[in-house]
Amino acid sequence: MKKFLLMMAALNLGASSALAAGQSASVTLSPTATVTNVCATMNGTVDLNGINEVIPGYPTMDYNALDGDGGGVETPFVQFWCTAGTSLSMAIAASGAGSDSQAAMTFSNSVTTTYSGDIFLNGTGSNLLKAKYRVTINPNASSGALTSPDKYKGKVKFTAPDGQWGVPAGTYSGTLAMTISYN
């Protein structure tokens, strides 16, 4: 019993010294965060991952064999933001026999990238109208500020060279599918 009382007295003294005035304690926390890459529509609200968009009413070009298409049609097709330094690539699938599709290629957040090739458009009869596409991705790299993403604007231009006399009058169309990937 004496040992028990001595032990209790020792514990009480230890507790008293821990509560003495002038004492302090500190706690250090080390928060961490893992930032993941994301690319989103231009207003930064919809993740591009898994979005499949068809642009309705894409402008049409007029064509005749004497002067071709009058310079073609260039149209913006995509604007998006990405986490600074996100690695991006684009693949192009062009419809029509003989059309140029392109395997995924990485593009830069600081240098304009251009993809180009032929696309054969189907229409009246068995002859195809040969057109050319040029896809341009214009980047604007992040300035490093908290709210400054890497920004991208894409344009596509279609032209058709003159001299295609064997293509009957009518409407011709095809598909140019661009797949943008990021990681």
Disulfide bonds with the S-S distance in Angstrom:
Cys39-Cys82 1.98
